């Protein structure tokens, strides 16, 4: 896995995210919904409704990088929003 060597922090986007979003859409979610700066060197992790796919967005020195994994048989354990 090619992720940054020293990420500052790792943040999970609680609940599900539309996986049709790519770098631009996910960075807007980080800024607006999570009220965070996507350029800070943190990892932002998103999961789909079926919990079989994750995307990790991070700023890598001179541009965004997006890592994507899809499980074929299993599901990720993922937190749900507190009001559900």
Backbone atoms as SQL, in Angstrom:
CREATE TABLE atoms (id INTEGER PRIMARY KEY, chain TEXT, resi INTEGER, resn TEXT, atom TEXT, x REAL, y REAL, z REAL);
INSERT INTO atoms VALUES
  (1, 'A', 1, 'UNK', 'N', 0.848, -1.161, 0.000),
  (2, 'A', 1, 'UNK', 'CA', 0.000, 0.000, 0.000),
  (3, 'A', 1, 'UNK', 'C', 0.899, 1.230, 0.000),
  (4, 'A', 2, 'UNK', 'N', 0.642, 2.147, -0.896),
  (5, 'A', 2, 'UNK', 'CA', 1.450, 3.357, -1.008),
  (6, 'A', 2, 'UNK', 'C', 0.743, 4.527, -0.351),
  (7, 'A', 3, 'UNK', 'N', 0.957, 4.656, 0.938),
  (8, 'A', 3, 'UNK', 'CA', 0.398, 5.771, 1.693),
  (9, 'A', 3, 'UNK', 'C', 1.552, 6.612, 2.206),
  (10, 'A', 4, 'UNK', 'N', 1.280, 7.825, 2.642),
  (11, 'A', 4, 'UNK', 'CA', 2.368, 8.668, 3.146),
  (12, 'A', 4, 'UNK', 'C', 3.071, 8.001, 4.327),
  (13, 'A', 5, 'UNK', 'N', 4.350, 8.259, 4.464),
  (14, 'A', 5, 'UNK', 'CA', 5.135, 7.625, 5.515),
  (15, 'A', 5, 'UNK', 'C', 4.776, 8.117, 6.907),
  (16, 'A', 6, 'UNK', 'N', 4.449, 9.375, 7.049),
  (17, 'A', 6, 'UNK', 'CA', 4.154, 9.945, 8.361),
  (18, 'A', 6, 'UNK', 'C', 2.869, 10.766, 8.351),
  (19, 'A', 7, 'UNK', 'N', 1.706, 10.109, 8.223),
  (20, 'A', 7, 'UNK', 'CA', 0.473, 10.903, 8.264),
  (21, 'A', 7, 'UNK', 'C', 0.307, 11.534, 9.642),
  (22, 'A', 8, 'UNK', 'N', -0.249, 12.726, 9.669),
  (23, 'A', 8, 'UNK', 'CA', -0.484, 13.409, 10.936),
  (24, 'A', 8, 'UNK', 'C', -1.533, 12.664, 11.765),
  (25, 'A', 9, 'UNK', 'N', -2.712, 12.483, 11.165),
  (26, 'A', 9, 'UNK', 'CA', -3.829, 11.829, 11.839),
  (27, 'A', 9, 'UNK', 'C', -4.647, 11.079, 10.806),
  (28, 'A', 10, 'UNK', 'N', -5.533, 10.197, 11.278),
  (29, 'A', 10, 'UNK', 'CA', -6.445, 9.452, 10.402),
  (30, 'A', 10, 'UNK', 'C', -7.867, 9.764, 10.856),
  (31, 'A', 11, 'UNK', 'N', -8.705, 10.200, 9.921),
  (32, 'A', 11, 'UNK', 'CA', -10.095, 10.530, 10.223),
  (33, 'A', 11, 'UNK', 'C', -11.023, 9.643, 9.398),
  (34, 'A', 12, 'UNK', 'N', -12.010, 9.044, 10.062),
  (35, 'A', 12, 'UNK', 'CA', -13.028, 8.248, 9.386),
  (36, 'A', 12, 'UNK', 'C', -14.263, 9.102, 9.184),
  (37, 'A', 13, 'UNK', 'N', -14.799, 9.075, 7.986),
  (38, 'A', 13, 'UNK', 'CA', -16.077, 9.732, 7.715),
  (39, 'A', 13, 'UNK', 'C', -17.165, 8.763, 8.166),
  (40, 'A', 14, 'UNK', 'N', -17.776, 9.040, 9.294),
  (41, 'A', 14, 'UNK', 'CA', -18.769, 8.152, 9.892),
  (42, 'A', 14, 'UNK', 'C', -19.965, 8.026, 8.960),
  (43, 'A', 15, 'UNK', 'N', -20.541, 6.830, 8.895),
  (44, 'A', 15, 'UNK', 'CA', -21.671, 6.584, 8.002),
  (45, 'A', 15, 'UNK', 'C', -21.169, 6.221, 6.619),
  (46, 'A', 16, 'UNK', 'N', -22.018, 6.408, 5.617),
  (47, 'A', 16, 'UNK', 'CA', -21.631, 6.017, 4.258),
  (48, 'A', 16, 'UNK', 'C', -21.421, 7.243, 3.363),
  (49, 'A', 17, 'UNK', 'N', -20.606, 7.042, 2.349),
  (50, 'A', 17, 'UNK', 'CA', -20.262, 8.089, 1.390),
  (51, 'A', 17, 'UNK', 'C', -20.546, 7.576, -0.012),
  (52, 'A', 18, 'UNK', 'N', -20.988, 8.450, -0.876),
  (53, 'A', 18, 'UNK', 'CA', -21.210, 8.126, -2.283),
  (54, 'A', 18, 'UNK', 'C', -19.845, 7.873, -2.934),
  (55, 'A', 19, 'UNK', 'N', -19.579, 6.633, -3.320),
  (56, 'A', 19, 'UNK', 'CA', -18.278, 6.268, -3.875),
  (57, 'A', 19, 'UNK', 'C', -18.099, 6.707, -5.331),
  (58, 'A', 20, 'UNK', 'N', -19.104, 7.357, -5.906),
  (59, 'A', 20, 'UNK', 'CA', -18.894, 7.943, -7.232),
  (60, 'A', 20, 'UNK', 'C', -18.028, 9.189, -7.129),
  (61, 'A', 21, 'UNK', 'N', -17.893, 9.716, -5.918),
  (62, 'A', 21, 'UNK', 'CA', -17.049, 10.900, -5.706),
  (63, 'A', 21, 'UNK', 'C', -15.584, 10.512, -5.849),
  (64, 'A', 22, 'UNK', 'N', -14.836, 11.411, -6.455),
  (65, 'A', 22, 'UNK', 'CA', -13.406, 11.202, -6.594),
  (66, 'A', 22, 'UNK', 'C', -12.681, 12.273, -5.788),
  (67, 'A', 23, 'UNK', 'N', -11.495, 12.634, -6.187),
  (68, 'A', 23, 'UNK', 'CA', -10.665, 13.551, -5.407),
  (69, 'A', 23, 'UNK', 'C', -11.372, 14.872, -5.122),
  (70, 'A', 24, 'UNK', 'N', -11.914, 15.504, -6.130),
  (71, 'A', 24, 'UNK', 'CA', -12.548, 16.814, -5.920),
  (72, 'A', 24, 'UNK', 'C', -13.748, 16.728, -4.986),
  (73, 'A', 25, 'UNK', 'N', -14.623, 15.764, -5.221),
  (74, 'A', 25, 'UNK', 'CA', -15.815, 15.629, -4.389),
  (75, 'A', 25, 'UNK', 'C', -15.487, 15.260, -2.950),
  (76, 'A', 26, 'UNK', 'N', -14.522, 14.376, -2.764),
  (77, 'A', 26, 'UNK', 'CA', -14.145, 13.979, -1.411),
  (78, 'A', 26, 'UNK', 'C', -13.430, 15.105, -0.670),
  (79, 'A', 27, 'UNK', 'N', -12.617, 15.890, -1.377),
  (80, 'A', 27, 'UNK', 'CA', -11.943, 17.003, -0.708),
  (81, 'A', 27, 'UNK', 'C', -12.954, 18.070, -0.285),
  (82, 'A', 28, 'UNK', 'N', -14.027, 18.243, -1.058),
  (83, 'A', 28, 'UNK', 'CA', -15.096, 19.167, -0.657),
  (84, 'A', 28, 'UNK', 'C', -15.807, 18.635, 0.594),
  (85, 'A', 29, 'UNK', 'N', -16.031, 17.316, 0.666),
  (86, 'A', 29, 'UNK', 'CA', -16.632, 16.736, 1.879),
  (87, 'A', 29, 'UNK', 'C', -15.752, 16.978, 3.100),
  (88, 'A', 30, 'UNK', 'N', -14.451, 16.846, 2.928),
  (89, 'A', 30, 'UNK', 'CA', -13.526, 17.085, 4.039),
  (90, 'A', 30, 'UNK', 'C', -13.654, 18.523, 4.515),
  (91, 'A', 31, 'UNK', 'N', -13.695, 19.459, 3.565),
  (92, 'A', 31, 'UNK', 'CA', -13.769, 20.882, 3.925),
  (93, 'A', 31, 'UNK', 'C', -15.109, 21.268, 4.526),
  (94, 'A', 32, 'UNK', 'N', -16.191, 20.845, 3.902),
  (95, 'A', 32, 'UNK', 'CA', -17.520, 21.325, 4.306),
  (96, 'A', 32, 'UNK', 'C', -18.182, 20.467, 5.362),
  (97, 'A', 33, 'UNK', 'N', -18.267, 19.164, 5.136),
  (98, 'A', 33, 'UNK', 'CA', -18.982, 18.294, 6.080),
  (99, 'A', 33, 'UNK', 'C', -18.155, 17.992, 7.322),
  (100, 'A', 34, 'UNK', 'N', -16.841, 17.819, 7.148),
  (101, 'A', 34, 'UNK', 'CA', -15.982, 17.489, 8.287),
  (102, 'A', 34, 'UNK', 'C', -15.334, 18.732, 8.887),
  (103, 'A', 35, 'UNK', 'N', -15.455, 19.860, 8.203),
  (104, 'A', 35, 'UNK', 'CA', -14.887, 21.135, 8.651),
  (105, 'A', 35, 'UNK', 'C', -13.390, 21.015, 8.957),
  (106, 'A', 36, 'UNK', 'N', -12.670, 20.418, 7.996),
  (107, 'A', 36, 'UNK', 'CA', -11.236, 20.198, 8.156),
  (108, 'A', 36, 'UNK', 'C', -10.512, 20.638, 6.886),
  (109, 'A', 37, 'UNK', 'N', -9.203, 20.738, 6.979),
  (110, 'A', 37, 'UNK', 'CA', -8.375, 21.146, 5.841),
  (111, 'A', 37, 'UNK', 'C', -7.759, 19.904, 5.200),
  (112, 'A', 38, 'UNK', 'N', -8.108, 19.580, 3.956),
  (113, 'A', 38, 'UNK', 'CA', -7.564, 18.380, 3.324),
  (114, 'A', 38, 'UNK', 'C', -6.075, 18.482, 2.983),
  (115, 'A', 39, 'UNK', 'N', -5.478, 19.670, 3.121),
  (116, 'A', 39, 'UNK', 'CA', -4.065, 19.868, 2.805),
  (117, 'A', 39, 'UNK', 'C', -3.151, 19.693, 4.016),
  (118, 'A', 40, 'UNK', 'N', -3.693, 19.303, 5.164),
  (119, 'A', 40, 'UNK', 'CA', -2.918, 19.238, 6.408),
  (120, 'A', 40, 'UNK', 'C', -2.024, 18.006, 6.540),
  (121, 'A', 41, 'UNK', 'N', -2.095, 17.066, 5.620),
  (122, 'A', 41, 'UNK', 'CA', -1.277, 15.862, 5.734),
  (123, 'A', 41, 'UNK', 'C', -1.967, 14.726, 6.464),
  (124, 'A', 42, 'UNK', 'N', -3.262, 14.878, 6.728),
  (125, 'A', 42, 'UNK', 'CA', -4.040, 13.836, 7.385),
  (126, 'A', 42, 'UNK', 'C', -4.609, 12.863, 6.353),
  (127, 'A', 43, 'UNK', 'N', -4.980, 11.675, 6.821),
  (128, 'A', 43, 'UNK', 'CA', -5.665, 10.702, 5.973),
  (129, 'A', 43, 'UNK', 'C', -7.160, 10.803, 6.253),
  (130, 'A', 44, 'UNK', 'N', -7.970, 10.828, 5.202),
  (131, 'A', 44, 'UNK', 'CA', -9.426, 10.885, 5.325),
  (132, 'A', 44, 'UNK', 'C', -9.991, 9.632, 4.671),
  (133, 'A', 45, 'UNK', 'N', -10.706, 8.827, 5.466),
  (134, 'A', 45, 'UNK', 'CA', -11.159, 7.513, 5.017),
  (135, 'A', 45, 'UNK', 'C', -12.678, 7.525, 4.892),
  (136, 'A', 46, 'UNK', 'N', -13.166, 7.023, 3.754),
  (137, 'A', 46, 'UNK', 'CA', -14.588, 7.002, 3.431),
  (138, 'A', 46, 'UNK', 'C', -15.004, 5.572, 3.092),
  (139, 'A', 47, 'UNK', 'N', -16.250, 5.227, 3.408),
  (140, 'A', 47, 'UNK', 'CA', -16.763, 3.877, 3.142),
  (141, 'A', 47, 'UNK', 'C', -18.140, 3.983, 2.477),
  (142, 'A', 48, 'UNK', 'N', -18.467, 3.014, 1.633),
  (143, 'A', 48, 'UNK', 'CA', -19.769, 3.026, 0.961),
  (144, 'A', 48, 'UNK', 'C', -20.856, 2.392, 1.839),
  (145, 'A', 49, 'UNK', 'N', -22.085, 2.444, 1.381),
  (146, 'A', 49, 'UNK', 'CA', -23.234, 1.952, 2.144),
  (147, 'A', 49, 'UNK', 'C', -23.130, 0.448, 2.413),
  (148, 'A', 50, 'UNK', 'N', -22.663, -0.325, 1.449),
  (149, 'A', 50, 'UNK', 'CA', -22.563, -1.780, 1.615),
  (150, 'A', 50, 'UNK', 'C', -21.343, -2.199, 2.429),
  (151, 'A', 51, 'UNK', 'N', -20.456, -1.240, 2.738),
  (152, 'A', 51, 'UNK', 'CA', -19.255, -1.454, 3.539),
  (153, 'A', 51, 'UNK', 'C', -18.284, -2.449, 2.902),
  (154, 'A', 52, 'UNK', 'N', -18.288, -2.511, 1.578),
  (155, 'A', 52, 'UNK', 'CA', -17.324, -3.379, 0.902),
  (156, 'A', 52, 'UNK', 'C', -16.274, -2.567, 0.145),
  (157, 'A', 53, 'UNK', 'N', -16.296, -1.248, 0.293),
  (158, 'A', 53, 'UNK', 'CA', -15.376, -0.390, -0.442),
  (159, 'A', 53, 'UNK', 'C', -14.947, 0.784, 0.435),
  (160, 'A', 54, 'UNK', 'N', -13.640, 1.089, 0.418),
  (161, 'A', 54, 'UNK', 'CA', -13.156, 2.284, 1.099),
  (162, 'A', 54, 'UNK', 'C', -12.285, 3.091, 0.143),
  (163, 'A', 55, 'UNK', 'N', -12.229, 4.392, 0.411),
  (164, 'A', 55, 'UNK', 'CA', -11.323, 5.304, -0.281),
  (165, 'A', 55, 'UNK', 'C', -10.590, 6.105, 0.776),
  (166, 'A', 56, 'UNK', 'N', -9.304, 6.303, 0.549),
  (167, 'A', 56, 'UNK', 'CA', -8.479, 7.097, 1.452),
  (168, 'A', 56, 'UNK', 'C', -7.910, 8.255, 0.653),
  (169, 'A', 57, 'UNK', 'N', -8.207, 9.460, 1.096),
  (170, 'A', 57, 'UNK', 'CA', -7.753, 10.678, 0.439),
  (171, 'A', 57, 'UNK', 'C', -6.675, 11.329, 1.294),
  (172, 'A', 58, 'UNK', 'N', -5.612, 11.782, 0.651),
  (173, 'A', 58, 'UNK', 'CA', -4.569, 12.510, 1.371),
  (174, 'A', 58, 'UNK', 'C', -3.794, 13.403, 0.427),
  (175, 'A', 59, 'UNK', 'N', -3.194, 14.437, 1.003),
  (176, 'A', 59, 'UNK', 'CA', -2.351, 15.364, 0.262),
  (177, 'A', 59, 'UNK', 'C', -0.934, 14.800, 0.285),
  (178, 'A', 60, 'UNK', 'N', -0.348, 14.616, -0.893),
  (179, 'A', 60, 'UNK', 'CA', 0.977, 14.016, -1.010),
  (180, 'A', 60, 'UNK', 'C', 1.941, 15.019, -1.637),
  (181, 'A', 61, 'UNK', 'N', 2.578, 15.825, -0.834),
  (182, 'A', 61, 'UNK', 'CA', 3.578, 16.822, -1.210),
  (183, 'A', 61, 'UNK', 'C', 3.102, 17.842, -2.235),
  (184, 'A', 62, 'UNK', 'N', 2.730, 17.424, -3.439),
  (185, 'A', 62, 'UNK', 'CA', 2.367, 18.391, -4.472),
  (186, 'A', 62, 'UNK', 'C', 1.036, 18.085, -5.148),
  (187, 'A', 63, 'UNK', 'N', 0.238, 17.225, -4.551),
  (188, 'A', 63, 'UNK', 'CA', -1.067, 16.913, -5.119),
  (189, 'A', 63, 'UNK', 'C', -1.800, 15.878, -4.278),
  (190, 'A', 64, 'UNK', 'N', -3.088, 15.736, -4.540),
  (191, 'A', 64, 'UNK', 'CA', -3.882, 14.746, -3.812),
  (192, 'A', 64, 'UNK', 'C', -3.592, 13.355, -4.339),
  (193, 'A', 65, 'UNK', 'N', -3.711, 12.377, -3.448),
  (194, 'A', 65, 'UNK', 'CA', -3.638, 10.967, -3.817),
  (195, 'A', 65, 'UNK', 'C', -4.905, 10.300, -3.282),
  (196, 'A', 66, 'UNK', 'N', -5.376, 9.305, -4.009),
  (197, 'A', 66, 'UNK', 'CA', -6.591, 8.597, -3.617),
  (198, 'A', 66, 'UNK', 'C', -6.316, 7.105, -3.701),
  (199, 'A', 67, 'UNK', 'N', -6.487, 6.425, -2.575),
  (200, 'A', 67, 'UNK', 'CA', -6.302, 4.985, -2.506),
  (201, 'A', 67, 'UNK', 'C', -7.683, 4.355, -2.384),
  (202, 'A', 68, 'UNK', 'N', -7.933, 3.270, -3.127),
  (203, 'A', 68, 'UNK', 'CA', -9.266, 2.680, -3.219),
  (204, 'A', 68, 'UNK', 'C', -9.136, 1.169, -3.051),
  (205, 'A', 69, 'UNK', 'N', -9.970, 0.588, -2.190),
  (206, 'A', 69, 'UNK', 'CA', -9.985, -0.867, -2.033),
  (207, 'A', 69, 'UNK', 'C', -11.420, -1.359, -2.004),
  (208, 'A', 70, 'UNK', 'N', -11.658, -2.477, -2.721),
  (209, 'A', 70, 'UNK', 'CA', -12.980, -3.111, -2.737),
  (210, 'A', 70, 'UNK', 'C', -12.826, -4.559, -2.293),
  (211, 'A', 71, 'UNK', 'N', -13.632, -4.961, -1.323),
  (212, 'A', 71, 'UNK', 'CA', -13.641, -6.343, -0.856),
  (213, 'A', 71, 'UNK', 'C', -14.625, -7.148, -1.685),
  (214, 'A', 72, 'UNK', 'N', -14.259, -8.355, -2.031),
  (215, 'A', 72, 'UNK', 'CA', -15.141, -9.202, -2.840),
  (216, 'A', 72, 'UNK', 'C', -16.091, -10.042, -1.990),
  (217, 'A', 73, 'UNK', 'N', -15.651, -10.486, -0.801),
  (218, 'A', 73, 'UNK', 'CA', -16.487, -11.384, -0.005),
  (219, 'A', 73, 'UNK', 'C', -16.855, -10.844, 1.365),
  (220, 'A', 74, 'UNK', 'N', -16.059, -10.001, 1.936),
  (221, 'A', 74, 'UNK', 'CA', -16.266, -9.557, 3.303),
  (222, 'A', 74, 'UNK', 'C', -16.717, -8.107, 3.360),
  (223, 'A', 75, 'UNK', 'N', -16.894, -7.597, 4.572),
  (224, 'A', 75, 'UNK', 'CA', -17.320, -6.218, 4.782),
  (225, 'A', 75, 'UNK', 'C', -16.393, -5.566, 5.806),
  (226, 'A', 76, 'UNK', 'N', -16.206, -4.258, 5.657),
  (227, 'A', 76, 'UNK', 'CA', -15.452, -3.496, 6.644),
  (228, 'A', 76, 'UNK', 'C', -16.336, -3.231, 7.853),
  (229, 'A', 77, 'UNK', 'N', -15.763, -3.232, 9.039),
  (230, 'A', 77, 'UNK', 'CA', -16.466, -2.782, 10.242),
  (231, 'A', 77, 'UNK', 'C', -16.389, -1.271, 10.234),
  (232, 'A', 78, 'UNK', 'N', -17.546, -0.614, 10.243),
  (233, 'A', 78, 'UNK', 'CA', -17.557, 0.841, 10.067),
  (234, 'A', 78, 'UNK', 'C', -18.498, 1.503, 11.053),
  (235, 'A', 79, 'UNK', 'N', -18.090, 2.611, 11.679),
  (236, 'A', 79, 'UNK', 'CA', -18.971, 3.293, 12.647),
  (237, 'A', 79, 'UNK', 'C', -20.163, 3.960, 11.970),
  (238, 'A', 80, 'UNK', 'N', -21.268, 3.994, 12.678),
  (239, 'A', 80, 'UNK', 'CA', -22.460, 4.683, 12.183),
  (240, 'A', 80, 'UNK', 'C', -22.591, 6.015, 12.898),
  (241, 'A', 81, 'UNK', 'N', -23.318, 6.954, 12.305),
  (242, 'A', 81, 'UNK', 'CA', -23.506, 8.248, 12.979),
  (243, 'A', 81, 'UNK', 'C', -24.172, 8.053, 14.341),
  (244, 'A', 82, 'UNK', 'N', -23.899, 8.912, 15.314),
  (245, 'A', 82, 'UNK', 'CA', -24.414, 8.730, 16.678),
  (246, 'A', 82, 'UNK', 'C', -25.926, 8.780, 16.801),
  (247, 'A', 83, 'UNK', 'N', -26.639, 9.395, 15.873),
  (248, 'A', 83, 'UNK', 'CA', -28.105, 9.528, 15.980),
  (249, 'A', 83, 'UNK', 'C', -28.860, 8.446, 15.254),
  (250, 'A', 84, 'UNK', 'N', -28.247, 7.305, 15.019),
  (251, 'A', 84, 'UNK', 'CA', -28.948, 6.226, 14.297),
  (252, 'A', 84, 'UNK', 'C', -29.204, 5.071, 15.188);
